[in-house]
């Protein structure tokens, strides 16, 4: 972990002290590392994590990892108490710091599209309660039977890659301001705020934004062009009907703007097509399509609005390495909700805990990905071990299976030689491994 990322304990230590911090017997970096371990080991609840810490070697092993004297660990409720007070905006700043580290190390350069990093924006729900308000900022949905749902959603900006590696560069919660309002907050308003934040954090980063059909509107496109960001936005007729009709007319008038590819493995026929030089309120845009037909007779069309100029030489790359990569952020949310991270069954929801645990989950998921998709597994075993798999994912197959191993190690083993392991790790150079094992 330390080889990929700047020292997380040091980042935690630099965070400003929360109010009432004098009431905490434990240093905040220890409490935050315990919160991170809760997500890294995918504990089912705070209570379960508390039992794990009490019955195993967590205290001794965490002391070795942090180079701290830890006579005892804090309870999970104490960890949660800290997160209820921590400023979530300051906690969130850890995410872009980790992203900068990977970008500056050039570890992600091979995943660029025409020099641009792919940044997918999408919203997801993280908390929902019926007839019980969580806080004054909840979104609300009233049902015909009299029930009222109170819920929270978040828009995340994730750097995505073709093999599936994703990392959050920032997020914005969709929430009301707690006062009387005419309209509730929504995903588009949260996107406007988050886009401004990302631009301030990464002012010179070449970005290609990926968004679903909700983002196909004039204001979003204006923002993207103002920030000099490229984009692929899902293109549906109901969002911008006149522009979609113009694109369809150009497709019909230029039948040569098509490329048919037969995939022998999937037994699908993909027809790629494009319509260029579409005029939309003073802007020049383009559209790319792929019509997928299976042997079973089922068909599907994917369409994207973009500022990249398509032609026969690049349309496959624009569709497959550009527009279709938006699905990676949905896959990431699915993993965080259904594969052990408890994104919807939050560890804490009082005060700022909901937002701060969201940050903790993003860090934990990133660390797991870096450990699973690098060649650390082979290099720790020794280069001479030819029978070793190239990456941990080849051994454990899923994140859930992988997390069981370090969780058991923390409870039942003792990290007595951690100093020499750090020295060894500092000398090896790690690479991502996404291909077949060798």
ABEGO torsion letter per residue (X at the ends): XAAABBBAAAAAAABBBBBGAAABABBAAAAAAAAAAAAAAGBABAAAAAAAAAABAAAAAAAAAAGBBBABBBBAAAAAAAAAABBAAAAAAAAAAAAAAAAAAGAAAAABBGGBBBBBBBBBBABBBBGBBABAABBBBBBAAGBBBBBBBBBBBBBBBAAGBBBBAEBBBBBBAGBBBABBBBAAAAAAAAAAAAAAABAABBBBBBBBAAABBAAAAAAAAAAGBBBBBBBBAAABAAAAAAAAAAAAABAABBBBBBBAAAGBBBBBBBBBGBBBGGBBBBBBBBBBBBAAGBBBBBBBBBABBBBAAAAAAAAAABAAAAAAAAAAAAAAAAAGAGAABBABABEAAAAAAAAAAAAAAAAAAAAAABAAAAAAAEAABAABBABAAAAAGBAAAAAAAAAAAAAABBBAAAAAAAAAAAABBBBBBABBBX
